[in-house]
Amino acid sequence: MEMLKWIEELFAAYGYSVLFVGLLLEFIALPFPGETTMAFAGFLSYTGRLDFAALVAVAFAGTTIGMTLTYLIGLKAGLPFIQRYGRWFLFSPAKLEKTQRWFERYGSILVSIGYFIPGVRHFTGYFSGIIALPFRKFAAYAYGGALLWVLLFLGIGKIFGPQWLGIFHLFELYALWIISAVAAAAALILLYRYRQQLGILLLRRKPRAKTTSKER
């Protein structure tokens, strides 16, 4: 509760800039409770003290700028720099190894889902730069994931109001599984909605495949 009081005092003193600066610093890997701050900011918008659309814009800007800076640092400075000076960014060898294992497991999509994995989201930008992931690909994953992450945690405070704290802890524990379930459900809904168009497309492809095999 002391943390919430501290966050509330920051918002009272500095307004929206708390969210922008705090999230930017978090992605450079400096200590800041980003998810808690967003959920509380969403609650403040529920009470009418802050504007929800402005919070989304500010949080998205802070997150994407922070991620982009870490990508550029990783790209320009490379792994030796991170290994030598990473401790200044709280980037320990163990965290580097953990991020590398997650990249090997999930590939580039980790840049999107990494926001929901504790101890990983702070370093996916650095590692994307280190492995020289093309910027367009990085931006597509990083900015798309950032928007989803920001909307989710701001939305907790906005939608659930006074009950936001209990829901927040639930999402904090199971966010990755919840997002995966929502994504799977959305994919099934799209498949069902456009099943006729997909069926027609598949039927059109079959004759072409038969024609090609006959020509051979």
C-alpha positions in Angstrom: 0.0 0.0 0.0 3.0 2.3 0.6 3.9 1.9 -3.1 0.4 2.9 -4.2 0.5 6.0 -1.9 3.9 6.9 -3.5 2.5 6.4 -7.0 -0.5 8.5 -6.2 1.7 11.3 -4.9 3.8 11.2 -8.1 0.6 11.6 -10.2 -0.6 14.4 -8.0 2.7 16.2 -8.4 3.7 15.4 -12.0 0.5 14.2 -13.8 0.8 12.1 -17.0 4.6 12.6 -17.2 5.0 10.0 -14.4 3.7 7.3 -16.7 5.8 8.4 -19.7 9.1 8.8 -17.8 8.6 5.8 -15.6 7.9 3.3 -18.4 10.7 4.7 -20.5 13.1 4.1 -17.6 11.7 0.7 -16.9 12.6 -0.5 -20.4 16.1 0.8 -20.0 16.0 -1.7 -17.0 15.8 0.8 -14.2 13.5 -0.1 -11.2 10.0 1.2 -11.8 6.7 -0.6 -11.1 5.2 -0.2 -14.6 2.3 -2.6 -14.5 1.2 -1.4 -11.0 1.4 2.2 -12.1 -0.6 1.6 -15.2 -3.3 -0.2 -13.3 -3.5 2.5 -10.7 -3.6 5.2 -13.5 -6.5 3.3 -15.0 -8.2 3.5 -11.7 -7.6 7.2 -11.5 -9.3 7.5 -14.9 -12.2 5.5 -13.5 -12.6 8.1 -10.8 -12.5 10.9 -13.4 -9.1 12.3 -12.3 -7.3 11.4 -15.5 -8.3 10.9 -19.1 -8.1 7.2 -20.3 -7.2 8.0 -23.9 -4.4 10.3 -22.8 -3.1 7.6 -20.5 -3.0 5.1 -23.4 -1.1 7.6 -25.6 1.4 8.5 -22.9 2.0 4.9 -21.8 2.4 3.7 -25.4 4.9 6.5 -26.2 7.0 5.8 -23.1 7.0 2.0 -23.7 7.8 2.2 -27.4 10.5 4.9 -27.0 12.1 2.9 -24.2 12.0 -0.3 -26.2 13.4 1.4 -29.3 16.3 2.9 -27.3 17.3 -0.5 -25.9 17.1 -2.0 -29.4 19.5 0.7 -30.7 21.9 0.2 -27.8 22.0 -3.5 -28.4 22.4 -3.0 -32.2 25.2 -0.4 -32.0 27.0 -1.6 -28.8 26.6 -5.3 -29.2 26.9 -8.2 -26.7 30.4 -7.3 -25.4 29.1 -3.9 -24.2 26.1 -5.5 -22.5 28.3 -8.1 -20.8 30.8 -5.4 -19.6 28.4 -2.6 -18.6 25.1 -4.5 -18.2 25.3 -4.3 -14.4 24.7 -0.6 -14.6 21.3 -1.4 -16.3 20.6 -4.3 -13.9 21.3 -6.6 -16.8 23.0 -9.5 -15.1 24.5 -12.5 -16.9 21.7 -14.7 -15.6 19.1 -12.4 -17.0 20.9 -12.3 -20.3 21.0 -16.1 -20.4 17.3 -16.3 -19.5 16.3 -13.9 -22.3 18.5 -15.9 -24.8 16.7 -19.1 -23.8 13.3 -17.5 -24.3 14.4 -16.2 -27.7 15.5 -19.7 -28.7 12.2 -21.0 -27.6 9.8 -18.5 -29.1 11.8 -16.6 -31.7 10.9 -13.0 -32.7 7.4 -13.3 -31.3 9.0 -13.1 -27.9 9.3 -9.3 -28.5 5.5 -9.2 -28.3 4.8 -11.7 -25.6 7.8 -10.7 -23.5 5.9 -7.8 -22.0 3.9 -10.4 -20.0 6.9 -12.4 -18.8 8.5 -11.1 -15.6 12.2 -10.5 -15.9 12.2 -10.8 -19.7 10.4 -7.7 -21.1 13.1 -5.4 -19.9 15.7 -7.1 -22.0 14.0 -8.2 -25.2 14.8 -4.8 -26.8 18.5 -5.1 -26.0 18.7 -8.7 -27.3 16.7 -7.9 -30.5 19.4 -5.3 -31.3 22.3 -7.7 -30.3 21.0 -10.4 -32.8 20.4 -7.6 -35.4 16.7 -8.3 -35.8 15.5 -6.1 -38.7 14.0 -2.9 -37.4 10.7 -3.3 -39.3 10.2 -6.8 -37.8 11.2 -5.5 -34.3 8.8 -2.6 -34.5 5.9 -4.7 -35.7 6.3 -7.1 -32.8 7.4 -4.5 -30.1 4.8 -1.8 -30.9 2.0 -4.3 -31.3 2.8 -6.0 -28.0 3.2 -2.6 -26.3 -0.3 -1.5 -27.3 -1.8 -4.7 -26.0 0.2 -4.6 -22.7 -0.7 -0.9 -22.1 -4.4 -1.5 -22.9 -4.6 -4.5 -20.6 -3.1 -3.0 -17.5 -4.7 0.4 -17.9 -8.0 -1.3 -18.6 -7.8 -3.3 -15.4 -8.1 -0.1 -13.4 -10.5 1.6 -15.7 -13.0 -1.4 -16.0 -12.8 -2.9 -12.4 -12.5 0.4 -10.5 -12.2 -0.1 -6.7 -11.6 -3.9 -7.3 -8.7 -3.3 -9.6 -6.0 -4.5 -7.1 -7.4 -8.0 -6.7 -7.9 -8.3 -10.5 -4.4 -6.9 -11.1 -2.7 -9.6 -9.0 -4.7 -12.2 -10.9 -3.6 -10.9 -14.2 0.0 -10.5 -13.0 0.2 -14.2 -12.2 -1.6 -15.5 -15.3 -1.2 -12.7 -17.9 0.6 -14.8 -20.5 -1.9 -17.6 -20.2 -4.8 -15.2 -20.4 -3.4 -13.4 -23.5 -2.8 -16.8 -25.1 -6.3 -17.9 -24.5 -7.8 -14.6 -25.8 -5.6 -14.8 -28.9 -6.7 -18.4 -29.5 -10.3 -17.5 -29.0 -10.0 -14.5 -31.4 -8.4 -16.8 -34.0 -11.2 -19.3 -33.7 -13.9 -16.6 -34.0 -12.2 -15.2 -37.2 -12.0 -18.7 -38.6 -15.6 -19.3 -37.9 -16.7 -15.9 -39.3 -14.7 -16.2 -42.5 -15.1 -20.0 -42.9 -17.0 -19.7 -46.2 -14.3 -17.4 -47.8 -11.6 -19.7 -46.5 -13.4 -22.7 -48.0 -13.7 -21.0 -51.4 -10.0 -20.1 -51.3 -9.0 -23.7 -50.6 -11.3 -25.0 -53.4 -9.6 -22.6 -55.8 -6.2 -23.8 -54.8 -7.0 -27.5 -55.4 -7.5 -27.3 -59.2 -4.3 -25.3 -59.6 -2.4 -28.0 -57.6 -3.9 -30.8 -59.9 -3.1 -28.8 -63.0 0.5 -28.4 -61.9 0.9 -32.1 -61.1 -0.5 -33.1 -64.6 1.9 -30.8 -66.4 4.7 -32.5 -64.7 
